Structures are given as C-alpha cells and as structure tokens.
Amino acid sequence: MAIVIVDTEDRVREFLPQLDELVEERLVIVDACEVIRYVGREKTA
C-alpha cells in the first residue's frame, strides 16, 4: 500500500511524529516534485 501526501517539505516533516503514532513500520520518502494541474475540457455530444 502506498499513501502519497503532497505538501511542502516542512509540513510533511511536521507530520512525521503523528505518523509514528499511527504505524509501526514505514518507509517515508521526501522528494521534490513538479505538480502540473490538468483540467479536462467538457465532452461534446
């Protein structure tokens, strides 16, 4: 299972102590990413 959280690095790091309380084992990858928002156009009949 993978849970992806997209936020600033600082906010993700602030969340890590809470994550410790939720799960016993985990792998956390903090990686820079580029987010491109795609909004599809309406379908025509």
Beta strands, then each sheet from edge to edge (+ up, - down):
end
